[in-house]
Amino acid sequence: MSRTVARVTNRRFPRRLSFVDGQVSFWRPGAQEWVQAQLNTPLAPGDQLYTGSPGNLELQIGARAFVRGWASTQIGLENHEPDFLQFKVTAGRASFDLRTLEPGHTVEVNTPNAAFTIEHPGYYRVNVIGDRTSFITRRSGRALVTPANGDAVAIAASEEVVIAGT
């Protein structure tokens, strides 16, 4: 019963900007320029967020699922389907705190060097600094990494992958 309630809640749960601290800018396709991010802004495909220094943000993407970004981080929502969320992290540090992720649901994180596919609950951190990307799994998290010029490789729980260059 509780699982059914969670599914209904998650499907209706709006993806939104749930926390802003410091310098956080927001851009939506069609806008002339970046604006100051506003708390509770619903997210749509193409939206971009950038944290200055100092700056922190949190996106709530489910009842118990969050994306967090720290200073000098750029995060974009690329795709938003009922069972698929696709983000792009082009600079900085972001975490994906997915305490729940329904079976059959996927979160994809694209970076300049690789794409990371998440299909299991866990804690994931991605760092994009220059031409170097690192991805860390925690709390039983598992993922697949597909480098820009390579084949998909599984990342087990509590592992770190570092990809340099393009």
N, CA, C and O of each residue as an XYZ file, in Angstrom:
664
protein
N       0.817     -1.192      0.000
C       0.000      0.000      0.000
C       0.863      1.259      0.000
O       0.627      2.166     -0.799
N       1.854      1.330      0.879
C       2.681      2.532      0.936
C       3.462      2.727     -0.363
O       3.724      3.861     -0.765
N       3.828      1.642     -1.011
C       4.555      1.755     -2.273
C       3.670      2.402     -3.338
O       4.138      3.243     -4.106
N       2.394      2.016     -3.388
C       1.465      2.615     -4.332
C       1.302      4.104     -4.055
O       1.294      4.913     -4.983
N       1.174      4.464     -2.803
C       1.048      5.872     -2.436
C       2.283      6.639     -2.876
O       2.169      7.746     -3.401
N       3.463      6.066     -2.670
C       4.705      6.728     -3.071
C       4.744      6.933     -4.583
O       5.183      7.985     -5.049
N       4.293      5.949     -5.353
C       4.298      6.092     -6.804
C       3.387      7.226     -7.244
O       3.771      8.054     -8.071
N       2.191      7.263     -6.696
C       1.264      8.326     -7.059
C       1.854      9.679     -6.683
O       1.790     10.625     -7.469
N       2.426      9.776     -5.492
C       3.032     11.024     -5.040
C       4.169     11.434     -5.966
O       4.251     12.596     -6.363
N       5.052     10.493     -6.318
C       6.195     10.822     -7.169
C       5.756     11.267     -8.560
O       6.355     12.187     -9.118
N       4.737     10.649     -9.131
C       4.310     11.018    -10.477
C       3.717     12.418    -10.512
O       3.831     13.119    -11.517
N       3.096     12.818     -9.438
C       2.503     14.140     -9.383
C       3.481     15.174     -8.844
O       3.188     16.370     -8.861
N       4.611     14.738     -8.376
C       5.542     15.634     -7.703
C       6.197     16.567     -8.710
O       6.868     16.100     -9.630
N       6.017     17.880     -8.556
C       6.649     18.802     -9.501
C       8.150     18.905     -9.256
O       8.597     18.960     -8.110
N       8.913     18.929    -10.320
C      10.354     19.162    -10.197
C      10.511     20.658     -9.990
O      10.022     21.450    -10.796
N      11.199     21.062     -8.901
C      11.233     22.480     -8.560
C      12.542     22.866     -7.894
O      13.279     22.013     -7.399
N      12.817     24.148     -7.889
C      13.957     24.704     -7.179
C      13.533     24.859     -5.723
O      12.729     25.733     -5.399
N      14.073     24.013     -4.844
C      13.589     23.954     -3.458
C      14.458     24.698     -2.454
O      14.030     24.911     -1.320
N      15.677     25.103     -2.842
C      16.554     25.831     -1.925
C      17.507     26.695     -2.729
O      18.071     26.256     -3.731
N      17.678     27.923     -2.277
C      18.601     28.864     -2.907
C      19.345     29.585     -1.799
O      18.731     30.072     -0.851
N      20.669     29.655     -1.914
C      21.473     30.399     -0.946
C      22.611     31.073     -1.698
O      23.371     30.410     -2.404
N      22.727     32.374     -1.551
C      23.800     33.094     -2.229
C      23.446     33.414     -3.665
O      22.283     33.646     -3.995
N      24.450     33.424     -4.509
C      24.284     33.806     -5.910
C      23.850     32.603     -6.744
O      24.649     31.708     -7.020
N      22.576     32.591     -7.142
C      22.052     31.522     -7.991
C      21.263     32.176     -9.124
O      20.324     32.933     -8.879
N      21.651     31.880    -10.357
C      21.004     32.453    -11.539
C      20.213     31.382    -12.268
O      20.519     30.192    -12.186
N      19.173     31.837    -12.994
C      18.257     30.944    -13.696
C      18.078     31.451    -15.120
O      17.967     32.655    -15.354
N      18.052     30.509    -16.079
C      17.783     30.849    -17.470
C      16.831     29.817    -18.053
O      17.019     28.613    -17.880
N      15.803     30.304    -18.746
C      14.838     29.434    -19.426
C      14.922     29.729    -20.921
O      15.075     30.888    -21.308
N      14.826     28.702    -21.770
C      14.888     28.944    -23.213
C      13.910     30.047    -23.634
O      12.753     30.069    -23.214
N      14.403     30.949    -24.463
C      13.597     32.072    -24.926
C      13.833     33.348    -24.133
O      13.461     34.434    -24.577
N      14.450     33.224    -22.960
C      14.732     34.408    -22.145
C      15.878     35.198    -22.770
O      16.771     34.628    -23.397
N      15.840     36.499    -22.593
C      16.893     37.361    -23.120
C      18.179     37.247    -22.314
O      19.275     37.352    -22.864
N      18.041     37.028    -20.984
C      19.222     36.973    -20.124
C      18.930     36.138    -18.879
O      17.786     35.776    -18.604
N      19.987     35.846    -18.140
C      19.870     35.134    -16.875
C      19.221     36.069    -15.852
O      19.415     37.283    -15.899
N      18.441     35.485    -14.919
C      17.816     36.247    -13.838
C      18.129     35.565    -12.514
O      18.591     34.425    -12.486
N      17.875     36.270    -11.425
C      18.069     35.669    -10.106
C      17.066     34.528     -9.932
O      15.879     34.695    -10.213
N      17.540     33.378     -9.473
C      16.674     32.212     -9.285
C      15.685     32.469     -8.155
O      16.026     33.072     -7.137
N      14.451     32.001     -8.353
C      13.393     32.175     -7.366
C      13.002     30.821     -6.780
O      12.818     29.846     -7.508
N      12.880     30.778     -5.477
C      12.478     29.569     -4.766
C      11.150     29.044     -5.318
O      10.250     29.821     -5.637
N      11.041     27.728     -5.426
C       9.849     27.012     -5.886
C       9.559     27.167     -7.375
O       8.455     26.851     -7.817
N      10.515     27.643     -8.149
C      10.324     27.716     -9.593
C      10.194     26.301    -10.142
O      11.092     25.486     -9.934
N       9.086     25.980    -10.847
C       8.979     24.657    -11.463
C       9.966     24.556    -12.625
O      10.204     25.534    -13.335
N      10.534     23.375    -12.810
C      11.555     23.183    -13.839
C      10.957     22.591    -15.106
O      10.043     21.768    -15.058
N      11.492     23.028    -16.237
C      11.068     22.529    -17.541
C      12.318     22.195    -18.349
O      13.390     22.734    -18.075
N      12.193     21.310    -19.347
C      13.351     20.991    -20.173
C      13.970     22.255    -20.774
O      13.270     23.147    -21.254
N      15.295     22.301    -20.731
C      16.032     23.444    -21.238
C      16.427     24.445    -20.171
O      17.304     25.278    -20.403
N      15.793     24.382    -18.992
C      16.139     25.301    -17.905
C      17.578     25.083    -17.462
O      18.060     23.951    -17.422
N      18.263     26.180    -17.130
C      19.650     26.142    -16.670
C      19.754     26.903    -15.356
O      19.086     27.919    -15.161
N      20.593     26.408    -14.461
C      20.877     27.078    -13.192
C      22.379     27.201    -13.035
O      23.130     26.294    -13.394
N      22.812     28.339    -12.492
C      24.233     28.558    -12.254
C      24.409     29.147    -10.867
O      23.724     30.100    -10.496
N      25.334     28.575    -10.100
C      25.645     29.107     -8.778
C      26.942     29.887     -8.862
O      27.949     29.394     -9.371
N      26.907     31.110     -8.358
C      28.118     31.910     -8.261
C      28.865     31.508     -7.000
O      28.622     30.452     -6.416
N      29.775     32.375     -6.599
C      30.527     32.090     -5.379
C      30.390     33.285     -4.449
O      30.911     34.355     -4.764
N      29.718     33.148     -3.331
C      29.154     31.912     -2.789
C      27.768     31.633     -3.372
O      27.040     32.557     -3.736
N      27.420     30.376     -3.454
C      26.097     29.992     -3.927
C      25.855     28.509     -3.765
O      26.762     27.695     -3.939
N      24.613     28.160     -3.427
C      24.167     26.769     -3.301
C      22.737     26.684     -3.809
O      21.969     27.640     -3.705
N      22.392     25.532     -4.358
C      21.014     25.318     -4.784
C      20.621     23.873     -4.529
O      21.466     22.988     -4.394
N      19.313     23.664     -4.467
C      18.770     22.312     -4.343
C      17.532     22.229     -5.220
O      16.660     23.097     -5.173
N      17.469     21.173     -6.019
C      16.301     20.867     -6.828
C      15.622     19.666     -6.209
O      16.277     18.664     -5.922
N      14.334     19.748     -6.000
C      13.602     18.577     -5.521
C      12.970     17.932     -6.741
O      12.150     18.541     -7.429
N      13.365     16.676     -7.004
C      12.893     15.990     -8.205
C      11.980     14.817     -7.881
O      11.507     14.131     -8.786
N      11.730     14.581     -6.600
C      10.842     13.530     -6.136
C      10.613     13.701     -4.652
O      11.207     14.575     -4.020
N       9.741     12.856     -4.088
C       9.432     12.975     -2.663
C      10.684     12.845     -1.800
O      10.807     13.525     -0.781
N      11.602     11.987     -2.195
C      12.858     11.789     -1.458
C      14.033     11.761     -2.431
O      14.898     10.887     -2.365
N      14.041     12.730     -3.328
C      15.091     12.788     -4.349
C      15.461     14.247     -4.614
O      14.602     15.080     -4.902
N      16.762     14.536     -4.511
C      17.246     15.909     -4.610
C      18.509     15.979     -5.464
O      19.295     15.034     -5.515
N      18.685     17.114     -6.131
C      19.922     17.440     -6.832
C      20.448     18.704     -6.166
O      19.712     19.679     -6.010
N      21.715     18.692     -5.773
C      22.307     19.855     -5.102
C      23.536     20.322     -5.873
O      24.305     19.517     -6.398
N      23.702     21.630     -5.927
C      24.858     22.220     -6.583
C      25.514     23.239     -5.681
O      24.838     23.933     -4.922
N      26.842     23.332     -5.761
C      27.625     24.260     -4.952
C      28.205     25.354     -5.828
O      27.896     25.435     -7.017
N      29.042     26.194     -5.244
C      29.615     27.357     -5.930
C      30.196     27.006     -7.299
O      30.843     25.973     -7.472
N      29.951     27.885     -8.261
C      30.486     27.774     -9.626
C      30.032     26.510    -10.343
O      30.812     25.878    -11.056
N      28.763     26.143    -10.150
C      28.201     24.945    -10.779
C      27.110     25.344    -11.762
O      26.294     26.220    -11.473
N      27.099     24.693    -12.933
C      26.021     24.893    -13.893
C      25.323     23.564    -14.123
O      25.945     22.570    -14.497
N      24.003     23.570    -13.889
C      23.163     22.376    -14.033
C      21.993     22.737    -14.937
O      21.376     23.791    -14.782
N      21.694     21.849    -15.881
C      20.540     22.051    -16.746
C      19.645     20.830    -16.746
O      20.124     19.702    -16.629
N      18.340     21.051    -16.878
C      17.386     19.959    -17.051
C      17.183     19.797    -18.549
O      16.648     20.690    -19.206
N      17.606     18.667    -19.086
C      17.550     18.435    -20.524
C      16.257     17.759    -20.968
O      15.694     18.107    -22.006
N      15.790     16.797    -20.185
C      14.609     16.023    -20.558
C      13.840     15.680    -19.300
O      14.426     15.449    -18.242
N      12.517     15.647    -19.424
C      11.650     15.426    -18.268
C      10.465     14.577    -18.720
O       9.485     15.103    -19.248
N      10.556     13.285    -18.514
C       9.488     12.351    -18.847
C       9.007     11.713    -17.550
O       9.699     11.818    -16.537
N       7.840     11.052    -17.539
C       7.362     10.447    -16.289
C       8.351      9.466    -15.653
O       8.414      9.374    -14.427
N       9.125      8.729    -16.461
C      10.046      7.734    -15.904
C      11.514      8.014    -16.259
O      12.369      7.142    -16.102
N      11.801      9.232    -16.736
C      13.161      9.556    -17.170
C      13.439     11.040    -16.951
O      12.698     11.902    -17.423
N      14.518     11.321    -16.230
C      15.004     12.689    -16.045
C      16.431     12.747    -16.564
O      17.247     11.879    -16.252
N      16.729     13.759    -17.348
C      18.069     13.916    -17.903
C      18.597     15.299    -17.528
O      17.985     16.320    -17.840
N      19.745     15.308    -16.855
C      20.395     16.543    -16.439
C      21.716     16.695    -17.171
O      22.290     15.724    -17.663
N      22.188     17.943    -17.235
C      23.497     18.228    -17.804
C      24.265     19.045    -16.769
O      23.795     20.093    -16.326
N      25.448     18.563    -16.385
C      26.332     19.303    -15.492
C      27.555     19.673    -16.323
O      28.336     18.803    -16.707
N      27.719     20.969    -16.600
C      28.818     21.400    -17.461
C      29.999     21.966    -16.689
O      31.094     22.103    -17.234
N      29.776     22.298    -15.409
C      30.868     22.817    -14.578
C      30.491     22.679    -13.112
O      29.316     22.755    -12.752
N      31.500     22.477    -12.268
C      31.289     22.493    -10.827
C      31.022     21.140    -10.200
O      31.395     20.093    -10.730
N      30.347     21.198     -9.029
C      30.076     19.993     -8.239
C      28.580     19.877     -7.988
O      27.929     20.838     -7.578
N      28.046     18.683     -8.242
C      26.628     18.426     -8.003
C      26.464     17.048     -7.384
O      27.230     16.127     -7.665
N      25.452     16.925     -6.538
C      25.134     15.612     -5.975
C      23.703     15.256     -6.342
O      22.841     16.123     -6.487
N      23.477     13.967     -6.485
C      22.161     13.417     -6.774
C      21.832     12.491     -5.614
O      22.306     11.357     -5.555
N      21.020     12.984     -4.699
C      20.644     12.269     -3.477
C      19.302     11.607     -3.734
O      18.249     12.202     -3.504
N      19.348     10.366     -4.213
C      18.153      9.642     -4.641
C      17.829      8.567     -3.613
O      18.188      7.402     -3.781
N      17.157      8.968     -2.562
C      16.806      8.006     -1.510
C      15.765      7.013     -1.991
O      15.709      5.884     -1.504
N      14.948      7.421     -2.935
C      14.011      6.512     -3.582
C      14.091      6.739     -5.086
O      14.233      7.871     -5.551
N      14.000      5.669     -5.823
C      13.927      5.712     -7.275
C      13.111      4.493     -7.682
O      13.543      3.355     -7.500
N      11.941      4.739     -8.230
C      11.038      3.643     -8.566
C      11.646      2.709     -9.606
O      12.402      3.149    -10.472
N      11.316      1.415     -9.524
C      11.784      0.482    -10.551
C      11.345      0.966    -11.938
O      10.206      1.391    -12.132
N      12.263      0.894    -12.880
C      11.965      1.330    -14.235
C      12.192      2.810    -14.485
O      12.051      3.274    -15.616
N      12.540      3.559    -13.446
C      12.823      4.986    -13.604
C      14.325      5.203    -13.730
O      15.119      4.482    -13.125
N      14.704      6.192    -14.514
C      16.108      6.455    -14.798
C      16.409      7.941    -14.652
O      15.610      8.795    -15.037
N      17.576      8.231    -14.089
C      18.122      9.586    -14.068
C      19.437      9.524    -14.831
O      20.305      8.709    -14.518
N      19.580     10.380    -15.825
C      20.818     10.433    -16.597
C      21.497     11.772    -16.334
O      20.848     12.818    -16.304
N      22.812     11.722    -16.145
C      23.607     12.924    -15.905
C      24.647     13.021    -17.016
O      25.562     12.202    -17.098
N      24.499     14.022    -17.859
C      25.454     14.239    -18.945
C      26.494     15.261    -18.513
O      26.167     16.268    -17.885
N      27.739     14.995    -18.853
C      28.845     15.913    -18.597
C      29.602     16.077    -19.917
O      29.318     15.350    -20.870
N      30.547     16.998    -20.002
C      31.298     17.138    -21.253
C      32.047     15.863    -21.664
O      32.294     15.657    -22.852
N      32.413     15.002    -20.696
C      33.233     13.826    -21.003
C      32.488     12.504    -21.018
O      32.987     11.522    -21.568
N      31.293     12.458    -20.418
C      30.612     11.170    -20.284
C      29.150     11.369    -19.902
O      28.730     12.454    -19.503
N      28.389     10.281    -20.039
C      27.006     10.233    -19.559
C      26.932      9.159    -18.479
O      27.484      8.070    -18.634
N      26.246      9.476    -17.389
C      26.084      8.554    -16.270
C      24.607      8.206    -16.156
O      23.760      9.094    -16.058
N      24.301      6.917    -16.168
C      22.925      6.447    -16.105
C      22.680      5.811    -14.746
O      23.371      4.871    -14.352
N      21.682      6.339    -14.028
C      21.356      5.888    -12.673
C      19.978      5.242    -12.689
O      18.999      5.859    -13.111
N      19.909      3.988    -12.225
C      18.636      3.279    -12.151
C      18.386      2.690    -10.770
O      17.464      1.894    -10.594
N      19.206      3.076     -9.777
C      19.098      2.538     -8.419
C      19.174      3.674     -7.405
O      19.895      4.648     -7.623
N      18.437      3.562     -6.299
C      18.573      4.572     -5.242
C      20.016      4.619     -4.750
O      20.732      3.620     -4.810
N      20.433      5.776     -4.266
C      21.780      5.942     -3.739
C      22.154      7.403     -3.721
O      21.332      8.279     -3.989
N      23.403      7.649     -3.402
C      23.947      9.009     -3.388
C      25.055      9.053     -4.428
O      25.954      8.211     -4.428
N      24.985     10.029     -5.303
C      25.919     10.143     -6.410
C      26.473     11.567     -6.439
O      25.733     12.528     -6.225
N      27.758     11.701     -6.702
C      28.357     13.032     -6.805
C      29.163     13.117     -8.095
O      29.931     12.215     -8.429
N      28.974     14.211     -8.805
C      29.718     14.452    -10.039
C      30.469     15.774     -9.895
O      29.916     16.778     -9.445
N      31.736     15.748    -10.285
C      32.581     16.944    -10.286
C      33.074     17.155    -11.709
O      33.649     16.249    -12.313
N      32.850     18.350    -12.242
C      33.331     18.698    -13.575
C      34.236     19.911    -13.418
O      33.772     21.022    -13.158
N      35.532     19.681    -13.580
C      36.517     20.748    -13.432
C      37.436     20.695    -14.647
O      38.221     19.761    -14.811
N      37.325     21.712    -15.490
C      38.113     21.732    -16.721
C      37.740     20.556    -17.607
O      36.563     20.336    -17.894
N      38.749     19.794    -18.045
C      38.475     18.632    -18.899
C      38.440     17.332    -18.100
O      38.608     16.250    -18.661
N      38.221     17.440    -16.794
C      38.211     16.265    -15.910
C      36.835     16.114    -15.259
O      36.288     17.073    -14.713
N      36.286     14.907    -15.323
C      35.010     14.591    -14.688
C      35.214     13.422    -13.742
O      35.802     12.408    -14.116
N      34.726     13.565    -12.513
C      34.733     12.427    -11.587
C      33.302     12.153    -11.153
O      32.476     13.061    -11.068
N      33.028     10.889    -10.881
C      31.689     10.438    -10.494
C      31.861      9.425     -9.378
O      32.615      8.461     -9.511
N      31.152      9.652     -8.266
C      31.283      8.805     -7.077
C      29.916      8.250     -6.706
O      28.916      8.968     -6.739
N      29.876      6.961     -6.349
C      28.637      6.339     -5.875
C      28.759      6.047     -4.384
O      29.821      5.652     -3.903
N      27.665      6.245     -3.662
C      27.606      5.959     -2.225
C      26.236      5.389     -1.888
O      25.343      5.358     -2.735
N      26.074      4.940     -0.648
C      24.807      4.398     -0.139
C      24.184      3.390     -1.119
O      23.025      3.530     -1.509
N      24.946      2.402     -1.500
C      24.487      1.321     -2.386
C      24.170      1.783     -3.801
O      23.555      1.040     -4.566
N      24.574      2.983     -4.157
C      24.325      3.469     -5.504
C      25.146      2.705     -6.534
O      26.296      2.346     -6.285
N      24.551      2.466     -7.674
C      25.221      1.832     -8.810
C      24.802      2.588    -10.063
O      23.688      3.106    -10.139
N      25.686      2.649    -11.036
C      25.387      3.400    -12.252
C      26.163      2.823    -13.427
O      27.000      1.936    -13.262
N      25.875      3.336    -14.601
C      26.641      3.031    -15.808
C      27.279      4.322    -16.285
O      26.649      5.379    -16.247
N      28.514      4.246    -16.730
C      29.181      5.398    -17.329
C      29.454      5.068    -18.789
O      29.939      3.985    -19.118
N      29.135      6.017    -19.654
C      29.451      5.883    -21.066
C      30.320      7.079    -21.446
O      29.810      8.184    -21.627
N      31.643      6.861    -21.568
C      32.533      7.961    -21.956
C      32.176      8.473    -23.351
O      31.565      7.758    -24.145
N      32.561      9.709    -23.641
C      32.250     10.321    -24.936
C      32.721      9.454    -26.102
O      32.048      9.391    -27.131
N      33.856      8.793    -25.957
C      34.392      7.957    -27.035
C      34.610      6.529    -26.568
O      35.680      5.961    -26.786
N      33.597      5.939    -25.921
C      33.807      4.591    -25.407
C      32.520      3.837    -25.165
O      31.427      4.292    -25.501
N      32.684      2.668    -24.570
C      31.564      1.790    -24.271
C      31.134      1.957    -22.825
O      31.911      2.403    -21.981
N      29.888      1.593    -22.548
C      29.339      1.686    -21.195
C      30.063      0.732    -20.252
O      30.378     -0.401    -20.613
N      30.322      1.214    -19.033
C      30.985      0.428    -17.996
C      30.189      0.602    -16.707
O      29.766      1.711    -16.380
N      29.985     -0.490    -15.977
C      29.250     -0.428    -14.712
C      30.119      0.176    -13.614
O      31.320     -0.083    -13.541
N      29.491      0.982    -12.762
C      30.146      1.544    -11.579
C      29.451      0.931    -10.375
O      28.249      1.123    -10.188
N      30.187      0.203     -9.565
C      29.617     -0.461     -8.391
C      29.451      0.536     -7.243
O      29.900      1.680     -7.322
N      28.800      0.078     -6.185
C      28.617      0.905     -4.993
C      29.968      1.294     -4.410
O      30.900      0.490     -4.403
N      30.073      2.507     -3.930
C      31.277      3.045     -3.274
C      32.499      3.066     -4.186
O      33.623      2.862     -3.728
N      32.282      3.310     -5.466
C      33.392      3.438     -6.413
C      33.457      4.859     -6.951
O      32.471      5.596     -6.938
N      34.648      5.226     -7.426
C      34.842      6.519     -8.078
C      35.439      6.284     -9.456
O      36.348      5.472     -9.625
N      34.913      7.006    -10.435
C      35.410      6.947    -11.803
C      35.900      8.346    -12.157
O      35.218      9.334    -11.885
N      37.080      8.429    -12.763
C      37.627      9.711    -13.204
C      37.884      9.614    -14.702
O      38.529      8.679    -15.178
N      37.364     10.600    -15.438
C      37.542     10.639    -16.886
C      38.188     11.973    -17.224
O      37.676     13.032    -16.859
N      39.312     11.916    -17.922
C      40.022     13.136    -18.303
C      40.033     13.255    -19.815
O      40.159     12.254    -20.520
N      39.901     14.475    -20.314
C      39.890     14.702    -21.751
C      38.544     14.386    -22.345
O      37.614     13.989    -21.644
N      38.447     14.568    -23.652
C      37.176     14.302    -24.329
C      37.292     13.168    -25.301
O      36.312     12.814    -25.957
